[in-house]
Structures are given as C-alpha cells and as structure tokens.
Amino acid sequence: MPKQKVDERYVVKQSLKVFRSKGYNHTSMQDIADACELQKGSLYHYFKSKEALMHAVIEYMHTYFTREAFKHAYDETLGNTQKLQILADICETQYFTSGSGCLFGNLALETAGTIPELSSMVKDFFTEWVNALQHIFSSKFDAATAQTMAQDSLAEIEGAVMMMRIFNDRNYLRRANARIVAKID
C-alpha cells in the first residue's frame, strides 16, 4: 500500500539509498517511488525530475559533510592530527555504512561532461574537502605544498574507495587515511 503522505526530506533520504546502490544512470523514478512507497506520479509533487531530485540529494550530503566533517578542520581547539582523524573517521563511517563508496565520486564518473550542473555541484563538494585538508596542512607546510598535499590526499582517498569496492576490503581506505594522518605528525 502506498504511503499517504511523506515529506521532501524523506524522499531525499530514500533517494540517497537508491542512488548509492544503483547509481544515477541506472536509477529510475519508479525505483525512487518504490523506495518511498509512493506512486511514481506522486514523486513529481516533490521534484520535477530525476536531475532535480539528485540536486537535492547532493545538497543534503554536502550539507551533512560540511556540518559534521569539514567544520572540524577549522576548529582551533583540536590538534591537527585529531582534525585529520575525525575527517577520516567520518569518511570511513559514511563509506563503510553505504556499502557503495563515495556518492560524489560515483556521480562524478557517471555525469562528467553529460550533466554540467550536477558535475559542478560535485566539484564544489570536492573543493570544500580540499580546502579543509589544505587548512590543516597549512599549519605545518607552505601554502603551495599544503594545497598539493590536500589534493593528493583526496585523490588517495577516492582511489582507496575504488579499490575497497573492487576487492571488498575496507583496509584500502583505512590505510589511506592512516597515511594522510601521518603526514601531519
């Protein structure tokens, strides 16, 4: 039996689960409707298209990471090792729990060059992550070195997530995070 009434946040959270498991291109509005226990037509009351829904999912996850993870990079009551460890722990929790890796990394590969607005939002997310890492590294290294270290660290994390998924081994991400944390010691 379809649900009678849900709110937009519920639709976004359920959609996140489906997009994580099936990817953007392989997810239909019917898949989302089924996950929300709604009639397909009811989804259009909340979002005019799959792209608009994905936009809301990206905003939801970006806000989550800003509020729960990236903010710690700028918390001057924490030590730099502690800041990096908190970022690593949150990253691992998100990526291990979802079972499908990084939503943003997956989406970047699926939409690069085909859906510019979504690609731009993914780029904004990764830029914020690089900025958070750069802020931490800049306490010990010059600006150019900190920038490069931040970019390389994020690339290492995303590569580790890919390997983690391919080999079904969480240690790829754990080791990558440990190497990144060790850079500040």
Backbone torsions as a table, in degrees:
resi	resn	phi	psi	omega
1	MET	NA	129.1	178.8
2	PRO	-64.5	148.6	175.5
3	LYS	-68.4	145.2	-178.4
4	GLN	-77.9	-42.5	-175.9
5	LYS	-149.7	131.3	173.9
6	VAL	-134.2	165.5	176.6
7	ASP	-104.2	168.5	-176.6
8	GLU	-59.2	-39.5	-179.4
9	ARG	-60.9	-40.7	177.6
10	TYR	-60.7	-45.0	179.5
11	VAL	-61.3	-42.8	179.6
12	VAL	-63.1	-46.3	-178.8
13	LYS	-63.8	-42.4	178.4
14	GLN	-67.3	-38.8	178.9
15	SER	-63.8	-39.7	177.5
16	LEU	-54.9	-45.8	179.8
17	LYS	-60.2	-43.5	-178.0
18	VAL	-70.1	-45.3	178.9
19	PHE	-61.0	-37.8	178.3
20	ARG	-64.2	-41.1	-175.1
21	SER	-81.8	-35.3	-174.0
22	LYS	-107.5	-15.9	-174.5
23	GLY	84.9	164.7	-178.3
24	TYR	-67.5	-50.8	-174.2
25	ASN	-67.0	-27.7	-177.3
26	HIS	-97.9	5.5	177.6
27	THR	-99.3	130.1	176.2
28	SER	-105.4	163.7	175.3
29	MET	-63.6	-28.4	176.6
30	GLN	-66.9	-38.6	175.9
31	ASP	-59.2	-43.3	179.7
32	ILE	-65.7	-46.2	179.9
33	ALA	-58.4	-43.4	179.2
34	ASP	-61.8	-43.6	-179.8
35	ALA	-64.5	-32.1	-179.6
36	CYS	-89.6	-5.4	-175.8
37	GLU	58.0	45.2	178.8
38	LEU	-123.2	161.6	168.4
39	GLN	-73.0	144.4	-177.9
40	LYS	-53.3	-42.6	-179.5
41	GLY	-61.9	-28.5	179.7
42	SER	-67.2	-28.0	178.9
43	LEU	-60.3	-35.3	-177.0
44	TYR	-70.4	-11.5	171.4
45	HIS	-68.4	-32.7	-177.2
46	TYR	-94.0	-40.3	-176.0
47	PHE	-139.9	134.1	-175.1
48	LYS	-75.6	-17.3	-178.5
49	SER	-159.7	168.7	176.5
50	LYS	-63.6	-38.4	178.9
51	GLU	-62.9	-42.3	177.9
52	ALA	-64.0	-38.4	177.4
53	LEU	-65.9	-44.1	178.5
54	MET	-62.7	-36.7	175.6
55	HIS	-55.7	-47.1	-179.7
56	ALA	-66.2	-38.1	178.2
57	VAL	-64.5	-43.3	178.4
58	ILE	-61.4	-46.4	178.7
59	GLU	-59.9	-41.3	179.2
60	TYR	-60.5	-49.2	-178.6
61	MET	-70.5	-37.5	177.7
62	HIS	-62.8	-44.4	177.8
63	THR	-61.7	-41.6	177.8
64	TYR	-58.1	-51.5	-178.4
65	PHE	-64.1	-37.8	178.2
66	THR	-63.1	-47.1	-176.2
67	ARG	-73.7	-39.3	-172.4
68	GLU	-99.9	-22.5	-174.7
69	ALA	-120.5	-63.5	-170.9
70	PHE	-60.7	-30.1	-178.7
71	LYS	-58.4	-30.6	-177.5
72	HIS	-66.8	-25.1	178.5
73	ALA	-63.5	-25.2	-175.6
74	TYR	-105.3	3.4	-179.6
75	ASP	-82.3	103.2	-174.8
76	GLU	-75.1	-2.5	174.6
77	THR	-83.7	-9.4	-179.5
78	LEU	-102.7	149.3	172.4
79	GLY	-77.0	160.2	-176.8
80	ASN	-64.2	-38.8	176.8
81	THR	-63.0	-41.9	179.2
82	GLN	-63.5	-40.7	178.7
83	LYS	-60.5	-47.7	-179.6
84	LEU	-65.2	-37.7	179.9
85	GLN	-67.0	-38.5	177.4
86	ILE	-63.4	-45.2	177.8
87	LEU	-59.8	-43.2	179.7
88	ALA	-63.0	-44.5	-178.7
89	ASP	-62.5	-42.9	-179.6
90	ILE	-67.5	-42.0	177.7
91	CYS	-58.8	-48.9	-179.4
92	GLU	-62.6	-43.8	179.5
93	THR	-58.9	-46.7	-179.8
94	GLN	-63.8	-46.6	-173.6
95	TYR	-77.6	-31.2	177.4
96	PHE	-74.5	-40.4	-177.7
97	THR	-65.7	-41.5	-175.9
98	SER	-70.9	-29.8	-178.6
99	GLY	73.6	-2.0	-177.7
100	SER	-124.5	13.0	176.5
101	GLY	81.8	-145.2	-174.0
102	CYS	-94.2	114.6	177.9
103	LEU	-53.9	-43.1	-176.7
104	PHE	-68.3	-41.0	177.4
105	GLY	-64.6	-44.9	178.1
106	ASN	-61.3	-44.3	-178.6
107	LEU	-66.7	-36.9	178.2
108	ALA	-58.8	-43.3	-179.7
109	LEU	-69.0	-37.3	-177.7
110	GLU	-74.6	-34.5	-170.6
111	THR	-110.9	-1.9	-178.6
112	ALA	-55.2	121.6	177.0
113	GLY	79.2	-6.7	-178.1
114	THR	-110.9	-32.4	178.9
115	ILE	-131.2	85.2	-172.8
116	PRO	-54.8	-37.7	-177.9
117	GLU	-64.8	-43.6	178.7
118	LEU	-67.6	-41.1	177.7
119	SER	-59.9	-39.2	178.7
120	SER	-65.3	-39.8	178.9
121	MET	-66.7	-38.5	177.4
122	VAL	-64.8	-42.5	178.0
123	LYS	-60.7	-41.6	178.6
124	ASP	-61.0	-41.1	177.9
125	PHE	-61.5	-50.1	-178.7
126	PHE	-66.1	-33.1	176.3
127	THR	-63.5	-41.9	178.6
128	GLU	-64.2	-38.3	178.4
129	TRP	-65.6	-44.6	176.8
130	VAL	-60.2	-43.5	179.7
131	ASN	-60.9	-39.7	178.6
132	ALA	-64.4	-46.6	178.5
133	LEU	-64.1	-41.9	179.5
134	GLN	-61.0	-40.0	178.6
135	HIS	-59.0	-42.9	179.4
136	ILE	-66.1	-49.4	-177.5
137	PHE	-66.0	-26.5	-178.0
138	SER	-69.1	-12.9	176.4
139	SER	-73.1	-18.1	-176.9
140	LYS	-120.9	-22.3	-174.2
141	PHE	-126.1	159.5	177.5
142	ASP	-66.3	164.9	-172.3
143	ALA	-57.6	-45.3	-178.2
144	ALA	-65.9	-42.2	178.7
145	THR	-65.9	-42.9	179.2
146	ALA	-61.4	-40.1	178.7
147	GLN	-62.3	-48.9	-179.7
148	THR	-63.2	-42.6	179.0
149	MET	-61.9	-40.3	179.7
150	ALA	-65.1	-46.4	179.5
151	GLN	-62.6	-45.2	179.9
152	ASP	-65.0	-37.0	179.6
153	SER	-64.8	-43.6	178.9
154	LEU	-65.8	-40.1	176.8
155	ALA	-61.9	-38.7	178.3
156	GLU	-65.4	-40.8	178.0
157	ILE	-62.0	-49.1	-177.8
158	GLU	-65.0	-37.5	175.3
159	GLY	-64.9	-40.3	178.7
160	ALA	-65.2	-36.9	177.7
161	VAL	-63.6	-42.4	178.0
162	MET	-61.1	-47.8	-179.6
163	MET	-64.5	-38.1	178.0
164	MET	-58.0	-43.9	-179.2
165	ARG	-71.1	-40.9	-178.7
166	ILE	-63.3	-45.8	-174.7
167	PHE	-100.0	3.3	-179.6
168	ASN	51.0	49.5	-175.5
169	ASP	-138.5	106.7	-178.2
170	ARG	-65.5	-16.9	-177.7
171	ASN	-64.6	-23.7	175.7
172	TYR	-57.9	-48.1	-179.3
173	LEU	-71.5	-41.0	178.8
174	ARG	-58.8	-45.1	-179.6
175	ARG	-66.6	-40.8	178.5
176	ALA	-61.0	-45.7	179.3
177	ASN	-63.9	-39.1	178.1
178	ALA	-63.0	-40.6	178.0
179	ARG	-64.5	-38.9	-179.8
180	ILE	-67.9	-45.0	178.0
181	VAL	-60.7	-38.0	-179.1
182	ALA	-66.6	-21.3	-179.2
183	LYS	-63.8	-26.7	-175.8
184	ILE	-91.4	-15.8	-178.7
185	ASP	-68.3	NA	NA
